[in-house]
Amino acid sequence: MHFDATFWATVALVLFLALMVYLKVPGMLTKSLDERADRIRDELEEARRLREEAQQLLAEYQRKRAEAEKEAGEIVAAAGREAEALRQDAKTRADEYVARRTTMAEQKIAQAEREAVNAVRSSAVDIAVEAARRVLAEQADTAPSAFQASLTEVKTKLN
């Protein structure tokens, strides 16, 4: 029997394949590929989880930024209201000060008028008393005590 090279190549191939099956090489390859697929699956799951965390952080930072902008707007509005209140208060105080000063000036003017009227009255009384004394002195040389009584009476009536 004479075997050619093709026969021996076929026998070698069959023996090689049998040895591979006996040594469980296909199982090892399958196991290796399964492990690699599991690693890739785990990496993809980790990447998906990290992406979700990043999205949550982004949403949280956007919410915080919106809150900060809202708070800043509220602070600016409150400052505006406070400035307006201070302006109104200052205006009210200035108006009250002007009104008080005006009232005080009017009171001083009224007091000065009263004092001037009183001074004029006092001068008029003194002049009238002096005129009455002269007239009476010329007319009545005989009754000095009656003259004194009349003079006192005129002074009290005029004052």
CORPE-V182926 format. One line per field, one symbol per residue. ss: DSSP state (H for helix, E for strand, - for the rest). burial: 1 if it has 24 or more other ideal C-beta (glycine too) atoms within 12 Angstrom, else 0. Layout:
ss = ???
burial = ???
This chain:
ss = ----HHHHHHHHHHHHHHHHHH--HHHHHHHHHHHHHHHHHHHHHHHHHHHHHHHHHHHHHHHHHHHHHHHHHHHHHHHHHHHHHHHHHHHHHHHHHHHHHHHHHHHHHHHHHHHHHHHHHHHHHHHHHHHHHHHHHHH----HHHHHHHHHHHHHHH-
burial = 000000000000000000000000000000000000000000000000000000000000000000000000000000000000000000000000000000000000000000000000000000001001000100000000000000100100000
